[in-house]
Amino acid sequence: MTFEDTAQESSAIAASPQFQSYLNNDGIDDLQPTTRKHRVSSLSLSDLNQWQNGLTKLTSSTSLSKNSSSDLKKVDSLAKLSRNSSIIRRKKKTVIDHVRVASYAFCFDIDGVILRGPNTIPEAVEAMKLLNGENKYNIKVPSIFVTNGGGKPESARATDLSQRLQCTITPAQIIQGHTPMKDLVGVYQNVLVVGGIGNVCRNVAESYGFKHVYTPIDVLKWNPAVSPYHDLSEEDKKAAKEVDFSKVSIDAILVFADSRNWAADQQIILELLLSKHGVMGTESKTYDEGPQIYFAHSDFIWATNYKLSRYGMGALQVSIAALYREHTGHELKVNRFGKPQKGTFKFANKVLTHWRQGVLDEHLKKLSIDDPNALTDADILINEHGEEIINQNRLETYDDENDSSDGEIKEPLALVKKSEKITLELPPASTVYFVGDTPESDIRFANSHDASWHSILVKTGVYKDGTVPKYTPKHLCENVLDAVNYAIEREHQKELLEWNETAGNDSANDSSSNLSHKINFADLVMTPSDSKRDEPVKVKKPVNIEHESIEVPVVLTQEIEKIKDIGISK
């Protein structure tokens, strides 16, 4: 019987009603992915005329001085608009190919997608070039890496990937299985870190901020009889600390990386789980006094450069849970990180948001108001208080500098008080494409938590072509390059559709479509005088004044209709 035959037989057993997997007792399969209440635009993040929060323009002057921002007021109605509607009317296009930052993003698994064992998957290099803007649409797509692997610092992983992929990957883009364990710093004083080689994982844990970090080789140096069939090497003895574990209470066991010595690690982990308050050499009668245990991930198998998959940390977890149940008759309570866990999903969303903001900031040029080139060169102007203001002069030509400006709206766009901090709120990614090779962790991860995540399964890792994956991806393709090409083309069609939905229409008699309503811009702007600032403003009836129109999606018209404090300036 082959390895794959055994795996299929195990899957059949797992499908039986009597079987309960040690790895599937956390209710993830019962989760319903969240859906968004509001549409998120597919238009580029860096097309400034899509932004409405913080949109500003001077009331009367075309030049910007240090004192100009003191005259800025806020129009709440504009803050209610989203990137889905455009202040400056666009012309219809058949392709969008100006340099910009995508509204969507990518998350990649590493093993089986970018790497296979020690080797780099060849298509990965070209895939990164496309994401960095070397594509026919000139769009740069933010991306991060979410791997269940670990056992090394995020900085080392980033350096290795940078060399392999021939582009800059930063530690801020890397989430390893144990990266979310940073949040446990301060919760536990004494931790046993398991996995990896030598002191590497100890050093990683200490870099996170853990104060007292111990490893299995410390325990074996204290008392070699803990694992009688293993002798420490000279290198192990140098790495091990001198500790009397009969006097140390271990608060938590953190399995950071794959075990290099299953026999010794299982002996030590189980002894601590069955101990009184995490002290070696003691035994609890109730089996509920031991430390908490955390696993960086639960991958049962993983792909190497060997022709068959190898057992991973999930298999170690199964082994320990089975031994614990056999010994105690109870189920082991396990805390899991890594894919497909919800904690790692939340952590990934946080990291992705920061990285997308960084990519956008890098793309947009920010200059001080005092800079002589500010009006012509800056996308964002920074006043003397550090507040960020969209440069209206740049805004009016940012979208398509070669197009005629006949369709531009000439009224003031919005006014913002000096006392208010002006920021560009980053919207969520319109779509997050997650590329993985393992249905049980990667595809399950992408499918379980948020409907805006789009799972892509590749054939370069654990998944075997021709088999039916336990968790169905939204797209199946050969490799990571195919995955990136698929997403870029799919998103360009969505961006183009939305672009043209709100593009200018030459027909003056064109009626409102089902997708949008036309409103007069004057209905959205007011500049109340100082004498009437505190007086209630009555809502005026629409008047037949010729103004340029902007198109607002149906979902936003309800918000506009609720505005009671907007008048028309005369």
PATIDREN-560784 format. One line per 8 residues: number of its first residue (from 1); their letters; for each residue x, z, y of C-alpha. Coordinates in Angstrom, 2 decimals. Layout:
BEGIN
NUM	a	X/Z/Y; ...
//
This chain:
BEGIN
1	mtfedtaq	0.00/0.00/0.00; 1.42/-1.01/3.41; 1.55/1.08/6.56; -1.30/-0.97/8.05; -3.40/-0.54/4.88; -2.91/3.22/5.13; -3.90/3.15/8.80; -7.07/1.16/8.00
9	essaiaas	-7.97/3.58/5.20; -7.43/6.49/7.60; -9.71/4.77/10.13; -12.40/4.42/7.47; -12.12/8.11/6.64; -12.26/8.94/10.34; -15.50/7.01/10.64; -17.20/9.12/7.98
17	pqfqsyln	-19.63/11.81/9.25; -17.73/14.66/7.57; -14.42/13.86/9.26; -13.44/15.38/12.59; -10.13/14.16/13.98; -7.79/16.78/15.37; -7.17/14.35/18.22; -10.80/13.61/19.04
25	ndgiddlq	-12.35/16.98/19.72; -12.38/16.94/23.51; -15.49/14.87/24.16; -13.81/11.92/25.84; -15.88/9.45/23.84; -19.01/11.09/25.21; -18.02/10.50/28.83; -19.91/8.03/30.96
33	pttrkhrv	-17.59/6.24/33.41; -18.52/6.90/37.01; -19.95/4.06/39.06; -19.63/3.56/42.79; -22.57/4.10/45.11; -21.26/1.58/47.61; -19.62/-1.78/47.35; -15.85/-1.81/47.94
41	sslslsdl	-14.56/-4.91/49.66; -12.34/-7.41/47.86; -10.84/-8.54/51.17; -7.17/-7.80/51.74; -6.21/-4.32/52.94; -3.88/-5.79/55.52; -6.36/-8.16/57.15; -6.89/-5.87/60.10
49	nqwqnglt	-10.14/-7.43/61.21; -11.74/-5.95/58.08; -11.14/-2.38/59.25; -13.78/-0.58/61.30; -12.76/3.09/61.11; -10.44/3.71/64.04; -10.96/0.22/65.50; -10.12/0.36/69.21
57	kltsstsl	-9.91/-1.81/72.29; -9.27/-1.09/75.95; -12.31/-1.06/78.23; -11.05/-3.30/80.99; -7.34/-4.02/80.88; -5.51/-6.54/78.74; -2.29/-4.57/79.02; -1.59/-1.28/77.31
65	sknsssdl	0.13/1.56/79.13; 1.01/5.13/78.21; -2.15/6.45/79.85; -4.54/3.86/78.44; -5.54/5.89/75.42; -7.00/8.61/77.64; -9.88/6.25/78.47; -10.83/5.66/74.86
73	kkvdslak	-14.21/6.86/73.58; -15.79/6.66/70.18; -18.77/4.62/69.07; -20.11/6.24/65.90; -21.99/3.14/64.82; -18.77/1.20/64.37; -17.32/3.99/62.29; -20.24/3.53/59.93
81	lsrnssii	-19.32/-0.09/59.28; -16.92/-0.92/56.48; -14.41/-3.65/55.79; -17.30/-5.60/54.26; -18.31/-6.93/57.67; -16.05/-8.77/60.04; -15.72/-8.22/63.76; -14.03/-11.58/64.19
89	rrkkktvi	-15.87/-14.47/62.60; -13.83/-16.38/60.08; -13.85/-20.00/59.04; -14.68/-20.91/55.49; -11.79/-21.63/53.16; -11.11/-23.07/49.74; -8.02/-20.93/49.24; -6.69/-17.77/50.89
97	dhvrvasy	-2.92/-17.88/51.00; -1.64/-15.98/54.03; 0.74/-13.07/53.37; -1.26/-9.90/52.76; -1.76/-6.75/50.64; -4.38/-6.79/47.90; -7.44/-4.58/47.82; -6.97/-4.26/44.05
105	afcfdidg	-4.12/-2.64/42.11; -2.39/-2.47/38.74; -1.47/0.30/36.34; 0.86/-0.52/33.46; 1.71/1.23/30.26; 5.43/0.86/29.54; 6.12/0.92/25.79; 4.56/-2.15/24.19
113	vilrgpnt	3.76/-3.74/27.58; 7.01/-3.73/29.57; 9.38/-2.62/26.81; 9.45/-2.84/23.05; 11.91/-0.26/21.79; 15.19/-0.75/23.68; 14.31/-4.32/24.65; 12.54/-5.62/27.74
121	ipeaveam	9.60/-7.91/27.03; 10.74/-11.17/28.72; 7.44/-11.96/30.49; 7.52/-8.61/32.30; 10.15/-9.76/34.81; 8.05/-12.72/35.96; 4.92/-10.54/36.07; 6.59/-8.19/38.56
129	kllngenk	7.62/-11.12/40.76; 4.01/-12.25/40.96; 2.85/-8.77/41.94; 5.52/-8.54/44.63; 4.06/-11.56/46.41; 5.80/-14.48/44.70; 2.53/-16.17/43.81; 0.61/-19.15/45.18
137	ynikvpsi	-1.74/-16.86/47.14; 1.08/-14.90/48.83; -0.63/-11.62/48.00; 1.24/-8.43/47.24; -0.44/-6.18/44.68; 0.35/-2.43/44.55; 1.24/-1.19/41.07; 2.22/1.99/39.25
145	fvtngggk	3.26/2.83/35.70; 1.36/5.33/33.55; 3.15/6.01/30.28; 2.67/8.65/27.65; 6.41/8.56/27.15; 8.72/11.11/28.72; 11.76/13.16/27.94; 13.62/12.08/31.08
153	pesaratd	13.25/12.51/34.85; 10.92/10.10/36.65; 13.92/9.01/38.72; 15.82/7.97/35.60; 12.81/6.03/34.32; 12.48/4.27/37.69; 16.17/3.34/37.75; 15.98/1.92/34.24
161	lsqrlqct	12.87/-0.13/35.01; 14.37/-1.41/38.27; 17.35/-2.80/36.38; 15.24/-4.31/33.62; 12.56/-5.81/35.86; 14.99/-6.96/38.58; 12.99/-5.32/41.36; 12.77/-1.92/43.01
169	itpaqiiq	10.69/0.65/41.14; 10.58/4.11/42.72; 9.94/7.51/41.12; 6.70/7.65/43.14; 5.37/4.82/40.93; 6.07/6.62/37.65; 3.66/8.89/35.79; 5.02/10.09/32.47
177	ghtpmkdl	3.10/12.14/29.95; 4.52/15.40/31.29; 4.42/14.51/35.01; 1.00/16.18/35.56; 2.47/19.41/34.15; 3.93/19.90/37.62; 0.56/21.43/38.42; 1.29/24.28/35.96
185	vgvyqnvl	4.21/25.55/38.01; 3.22/28.96/39.30; 0.71/29.45/36.48; 3.30/30.40/33.84; 6.53/32.37/34.17; 8.20/31.83/30.78; 7.73/28.46/29.10; 9.06/26.91/25.91
193	vvggignv	9.70/23.19/26.46; 9.75/21.09/23.30; 11.07/17.57/22.70; 13.76/15.27/23.97; 17.52/15.47/23.59; 19.66/18.45/24.52; 18.77/19.97/27.87; 17.12/16.89/29.36
201	crnvaesy	13.55/18.21/29.15; 14.67/21.66/30.28; 16.22/20.05/33.36; 13.05/18.04/34.06; 10.89/21.18/33.80; 13.23/23.06/36.13; 13.12/20.15/38.59; 9.33/20.53/38.64
209	gfkhvytp	9.78/24.16/39.69; 9.45/26.18/36.46; 11.62/29.29/36.79; 12.27/30.39/33.19; 12.53/27.45/30.79; 13.51/27.86/27.14; 13.92/25.33/24.32; 13.85/25.46/20.51
217	idvlkwnp	17.65/25.31/20.35; 17.75/28.53/22.38; 15.60/30.15/19.69; 17.76/28.77/16.86; 20.90/30.04/18.57; 19.26/33.48/18.85; 18.36/33.51/15.14; 19.27/30.51/12.91
225	avspyhdl	17.05/31.91/10.12; 13.97/30.81/12.13; 14.54/27.35/10.62; 16.75/27.94/7.58; 17.52/24.30/6.77; 18.86/23.32/10.17; 22.30/24.03/11.57; 23.00/23.61/15.26
233	seedkkaa	25.64/21.08/16.20; 28.47/22.00/18.55; 26.68/20.03/21.26; 23.48/22.01/20.62; 25.36/25.31/20.84; 26.80/24.32/24.22; 23.35/23.37/25.54; 21.60/26.50/24.22
241	kevdfskv	21.09/29.65/26.29; 21.90/33.16/25.13; 18.48/34.84/25.00; 17.04/37.77/23.03; 13.62/36.37/22.13; 12.47/39.69/20.70; 12.26/40.79/24.35; 10.84/37.62/25.92
249	sidailvf	7.13/36.84/26.12; 6.49/33.08/26.10; 3.46/32.30/28.27; 3.04/28.64/27.38; 4.41/25.98/25.06; 4.91/22.63/26.78; 5.54/19.68/24.47; 7.21/17.31/26.92
257	adsrnwaa	8.47/14.59/24.60; 8.63/13.52/20.96; 10.25/16.09/18.70; 13.71/15.26/17.35; 13.40/17.96/14.70; 9.86/18.32/13.38; 10.69/21.03/10.84; 12.35/23.41/13.30
265	dqqiilel	9.96/22.70/16.15; 6.87/23.24/13.98; 8.22/26.54/12.66; 8.87/27.85/16.17; 5.62/26.55/17.69; 3.45/27.97/14.90; 5.21/31.33/14.97; 4.54/31.64/18.69
273	llskhgvm	0.90/30.54/18.33; 0.38/33.26/15.72; 2.37/35.89/17.63; 1.43/38.84/19.79; 1.77/37.74/23.40; 4.31/35.03/22.65; 7.06/37.26/21.29; 9.09/35.87/18.37
281	gtesktyd	9.05/38.01/15.23; 5.56/39.41/15.88; 2.24/38.51/14.25; -1.24/38.78/15.67; -4.03/39.96/13.38; -6.68/38.16/15.40; -4.77/34.90/15.95; -5.85/34.76/19.59
289	egpqiyfa	-2.99/36.54/21.36; -0.46/33.72/21.38; 0.53/31.43/24.26; -1.33/28.33/25.42; -0.01/25.01/24.11; 0.12/21.77/26.11; 0.93/18.29/24.86; 2.17/15.56/27.20
297	hsdfiwat	0.14/13.02/25.23; -1.64/12.43/21.93; -0.36/9.01/20.82; -0.60/9.04/17.04; 1.63/5.97/16.63; 3.78/3.90/18.97; 5.66/0.60/18.91; 9.44/0.38/18.56
305	nyklsryg	11.76/-2.49/17.73; 11.03/-1.74/14.05; 8.43/-4.06/12.53; 5.98/-1.21/11.85; 4.67/1.42/14.26; 6.16/4.92/14.17; 4.41/8.30/14.25; 4.41/9.93/17.68
313	mgalqvsi	3.50/13.16/19.43; -0.12/12.86/18.37; 0.99/13.03/14.74; 2.98/16.20/15.48; -0.14/17.62/17.12; -2.22/16.80/14.03; 0.38/18.44/11.80; 0.48/21.66/13.84
321	aalyreht	-3.33/21.82/14.13; -3.73/21.31/10.37; -1.18/23.99/9.55; -2.81/26.37/12.05; -6.24/25.82/10.51; -4.88/26.24/6.99; -3.22/29.52/8.01; -6.01/31.02/10.13
329	ghelkvnr	-9.21/29.19/9.22; -9.70/28.48/12.93; -9.38/25.39/15.05; -6.37/25.30/17.33; -7.19/25.13/21.03; -5.03/22.41/22.53; -4.50/21.38/26.16; -3.77/17.67/26.43
337	fgkpqkgt	-2.29/15.49/29.12; -1.47/11.81/28.94; -3.81/8.92/28.29; -6.77/9.04/27.73; -7.19/12.53/29.20; -9.21/13.11/32.38; -6.47/15.22/33.97; -4.01/12.36/33.77
345	fkfankvl	-6.66/9.95/35.10; -7.18/12.12/38.19; -3.43/12.45/38.65; -3.01/8.67/38.33; -5.68/8.05/40.97; -3.89/10.41/43.36; -0.53/8.72/42.80; -2.05/5.24/43.10
353	thwrqgvl	-3.72/6.12/46.42; -0.41/7.32/47.88; 1.42/4.24/46.65; -1.21/1.81/47.99; -0.99/3.52/51.37; 2.79/3.15/51.28; 2.61/-0.56/50.45; 0.15/-1.11/53.29
361	dehlkkls	2.26/0.87/55.76; 5.28/-1.20/54.80; 3.34/-4.40/55.44; 1.90/-3.35/58.80; 4.27/-3.10/61.72; 3.93/0.06/63.80; 5.42/0.40/67.29; 5.22/2.89/70.12
369	iddpnalt	2.99/2.07/73.07; 6.17/2.22/75.18; 7.89/-0.51/73.19; 8.13/-3.69/75.33; 7.24/-5.82/72.29; 4.33/-3.67/71.17; 1.48/-5.95/72.25; 2.90/-9.09/70.66
377	dadiline	4.60/-7.69/67.54; 2.80/-4.51/66.42; -0.21/-4.28/64.14; -0.55/-0.55/64.86; 0.24/1.11/68.20; 1.32/4.74/68.29; 0.55/6.67/71.46; 2.36/9.66/72.91
385	hgeeiinq	0.34/12.03/70.72; 1.23/10.25/67.50; -2.25/8.76/67.17; -2.48/5.32/65.56; -4.47/2.59/67.34; -5.12/-0.91/66.06; -3.53/-3.44/68.42; -6.49/-5.50/69.58
393	nrletydd	-4.27/-8.32/70.87; -2.80/-8.67/67.38; -6.16/-8.15/65.72; -7.75/-11.17/67.36; -5.19/-13.55/65.83; -4.15/-11.65/62.69; -6.51/-13.26/60.25; -5.65/-16.89/60.81
401	endssdge	-3.37/-17.63/63.72; -3.82/-21.37/63.36; -7.61/-21.25/63.60; -9.52/-21.80/66.82; -10.66/-18.60/68.52; -14.02/-20.05/69.55; -15.82/-17.71/67.19; -14.21/-14.50/68.44
409	ikeplalv	-16.35/-11.79/69.97; -15.30/-10.99/73.49; -17.04/-7.65/74.02; -15.09/-4.40/73.71; -15.01/-3.39/70.07; -14.90/0.38/70.16; -13.71/3.27/72.20; -12.06/6.40/70.81
417	kksekitl	-11.49/9.73/72.50; -7.89/10.74/73.05; -8.62/14.12/71.49; -9.62/12.56/68.20; -6.98/11.59/65.63; -7.24/7.89/64.95; -6.44/6.92/61.39; -7.06/4.05/59.04
425	elppastv	-8.87/5.51/56.07; -7.68/3.79/52.94; -10.64/2.65/50.84; -10.48/2.96/47.06; -9.04/0.03/45.16; -11.67/-2.65/44.64; -10.49/-2.93/41.01; -7.73/-1.19/39.07
433	yfvgdtpe	-6.35/-3.33/36.25; -4.88/-1.23/33.47; -2.64/-3.11/31.03; -1.90/-1.43/27.70; -1.09/-2.13/24.08; -2.81/0.79/22.33; -6.62/0.76/22.09; -6.85/4.47/21.20
441	sdirfans	-5.02/5.65/24.31; -4.68/2.83/26.86; -8.02/1.05/26.52; -9.89/4.27/25.90; -8.26/5.67/29.04; -9.25/2.73/31.23; -12.80/2.52/29.85; -13.76/6.20/29.91
449	hdaswhsi	-13.52/7.47/33.47; -14.32/4.89/36.17; -16.26/1.64/35.88; -14.04/0.01/38.52; -11.07/0.16/36.14; -10.60/-3.06/34.18; -8.89/-2.67/30.80; -6.55/-5.40/29.52
457	lvktgvyk	-5.13/-5.27/25.98; -1.91/-7.15/25.22; -0.53/-8.22/21.84; 3.09/-7.18/22.37; 2.82/-3.60/21.10; 0.72/-1.45/18.80; -2.34/-3.72/18.69; -2.15/-6.33/15.93
465	dgtvpkyt	-3.64/-9.73/16.68; -6.68/-10.52/14.56; -7.77/-6.91/14.10; -10.79/-5.35/15.78; -9.69/-2.69/18.29; -11.47/0.65/18.04; -11.98/0.59/21.81; -12.95/-2.79/23.25
473	pkhlcenv	-10.95/-4.06/26.24; -12.55/-6.01/29.06; -9.90/-8.67/28.51; -7.49/-9.52/25.69; -4.36/-11.62/26.26; -0.93/-12.36/24.86; 1.36/-10.45/27.20; 1.74/-8.75/30.57
481	ldavnyai	2.38/-12.02/32.43; -0.91/-13.44/31.17; -2.61/-10.21/32.23; -1.27/-10.45/35.78; -2.15/-14.14/36.11; -5.67/-13.43/34.85; -6.23/-10.64/37.40; -4.78/-12.52/40.38
489	erehqkel	-7.00/-15.54/39.71; -10.07/-13.35/39.11; -9.51/-11.38/42.30; -8.81/-14.46/44.40; -12.22/-15.83/43.45; -13.84/-12.53/44.46; -11.92/-12.39/47.73; -12.73/-16.02/48.52
497	lewnetag	-16.43/-15.49/47.83; -16.60/-12.49/50.14; -14.52/-14.26/52.79; -16.90/-17.21/52.87; -20.02/-15.02/52.74; -19.19/-13.71/56.19; -17.49/-16.82/57.55; -18.86/-18.51/60.68
505	ndsandss	-21.85/-20.80/60.30; -22.18/-23.75/62.66; -25.95/-23.86/62.35; -27.55/-21.94/65.20; -30.86/-21.89/63.39; -29.48/-20.61/60.12; -31.68/-17.76/58.86; -30.36/-14.58/57.32
513	snlshkin	-29.39/-14.86/53.68; -30.10/-12.38/50.94; -26.53/-11.14/51.22; -26.38/-10.32/54.90; -28.21/-9.77/58.15; -27.16/-10.92/61.62; -27.16/-8.36/64.38; -26.24/-8.53/68.05
521	fadlvmtp	-22.92/-6.91/68.77; -24.41/-5.47/71.97; -26.65/-3.34/69.79; -23.53/-1.56/68.53; -21.61/-0.90/71.74; -22.27/1.43/74.63; -20.15/2.88/77.40; -22.20/5.75/78.88
529	sdskrdep	-21.34/6.86/82.39; -20.01/10.34/83.04; -23.25/11.37/84.78; -25.41/10.46/81.80; -23.06/11.50/79.03; -25.06/14.59/78.14; -28.47/12.98/78.49; -30.36/11.75/75.44
537	vkvkkpvn	-30.27/7.99/75.15; -33.43/6.19/74.15; -33.23/3.41/71.65; -33.92/0.17/73.48; -35.89/-2.65/72.01; -33.94/-5.77/71.07; -33.54/-8.17/73.96; -32.95/-11.88/73.81
545	iehesiev	-29.44/-12.02/75.18; -27.02/-14.53/73.79; -24.25/-12.72/71.98; -21.96/-13.67/69.18; -23.34/-12.38/65.91; -21.58/-10.63/63.10; -22.74/-10.45/59.55; -23.38/-7.11/57.94
553	pvvltqei	-24.12/-6.66/54.23; -27.58/-5.43/53.29; -26.21/-2.06/52.14; -25.00/-1.35/55.67; -28.08/-2.35/57.66; -29.87/0.85/56.64; -27.05/2.90/58.16; -27.19/0.89/61.38
561	ekikdigi	-30.94/1.35/61.68; -30.47/5.12/61.54; -28.37/5.11/64.69; -30.42/6.69/67.50; -27.81/7.00/70.22; -26.87/3.42/70.78; -27.83/1.53/73.90; -26.98/-1.86/75.32
569	sk	-24.53/-1.99/78.18; -25.54/-4.07/81.16
//
